[in-house]
Amino acid sequence: MKTTFGQRDRNEPAPPPAQPVAAAPVFREEPVVDSLSILRERVLKEVDSSAVGNMPTDVLEHRLEVIIHEIANKDKLELSGGEQARLAKELANDMTGYGPLQALLLDDTVNDIMVNGPNKVYVERRGKLERVAIRFRDNAHIAAVGQKIAARIGRRIDEASPMVDARLPDGSRVNVIIPPLAIDSPCISIRKFPTHHFDIAGMVANGTINAGLGKLLEIAARCRLNILVSGGTGSGKTTLLNALSRFIDHSERIVTIEDAAELQLQQPHVIRLETRPLSLEGTGLVTQRDLLRNCLRMRPDRIIVGEVRGEEAFDMLQAMNTGHDGSISTVHANSARDALSRVENMVQMGQVNLPLRAIRSQVVSALDLIIQTERMRDGQRRIVQVTDVCGVEGDVITLNDIAFFEYKSENAQGRLVGTYKSTQAVPKFMDRLTYYGFDRAWKEAVQEVVVP
């Protein structure tokens, strides 16, 4: 007898009752309990942040340690005394300073600080980059420090305004950029304000120049030559400008113009002007060109522009050509020739109809000396070229190297070894040297440049 598919034969024994299928075990990942994070949140709830703003850091650290110890004992959190002390220091820096950056800002051996991510913090020491064991908790911690820096100058940083340039109270320059512009993490870059002010003697002592070249630069500053300091980022342009400014007579009225004020002039009669960025409403912009035009109405004897970056180059040349001898400025360039090309391009940004030959005539008439600085591969900053702006032949500006650095070898310590050489040619501004009575001193200094 056939059995229809799906039916059971009567004589076939019934199958055993179905056993319930056991549910597969569900594995739930238990959250990792971070004792430090819990304790940090508890402490922050206990502390009135408005009451600790002006409290000395060491006093605040001690009080936080007491609170941390009490909470850790009450909640039975296993933390060593060292961990509690580190947490107290971290919280104190967050409340009164700039978090993990505070220790680096107080370290005089650090010139630059670069935060690329929570665990990627780099510094520059003695011209060399190195990674340091400074850690942020996460990206939000970096952003919070950036927001604190911006808030202290009346700015804000968020998705609507994701970039900010600021200046710390000590004069250090800060740039902060956050997502979505910085893809992986908020980034903070700090160029520290130097506590030690180098003069020409100090630059001779540390190998930036030799004694003969130091005398040439001193004479150039005292004779009111118009000087353009050129070099790459971190090559020592501002340091050199500060050193040259020490030879300016104290009776002169000096006006400085900068994007972020960092010049440290020692003279009593100094007017410091600083640009202003756009406000959140898109108004209130004041550029270096605006300040240059205004300072011409302020009866300056010398004008010092921290860095020429754009259209203000034309106004700077005009000022140098209208009785403001002894003016000094800096520009980013890799050689004296490149510096002139950059100045020409910047003038054309604001004066599009001005013929190139007319621009070059202005440049030659305005500038006397170009000083090229360089941070070399051994980390040492050196002046590598001092160039006289001679004149114009056809459509080409003629230059003459008064002195230049010639690389020879590398010693066992990895330091580059070289000597300075000089063409000993008579500079275009020799009549100016004679007028100030430094013509003989100049010739003697040129001879000293080549002495090993």
Beta strands, then each sheet from edge to edge (+ up, - down):
strand 1: 110-117
strand 2: 120-125
strand 3: 128-132
strand 4: 163-167
strand 5: 173-177
strand 6: 187-191
strand 7: 227-231
strand 8: 254-258
strand 9: 270-274
strand 10: 302-305
strand 11: 328-332
strand 12: 369-375
strand 13: 381-393
strand 14: 396-410
strand 15: 416-422
sheet 1: 3+ 2- 1+ 6- 5+ 4-
sheet 2: 9+ 8+ 10+ 11+ 7+ 12+ 13- 14+ 15-
end
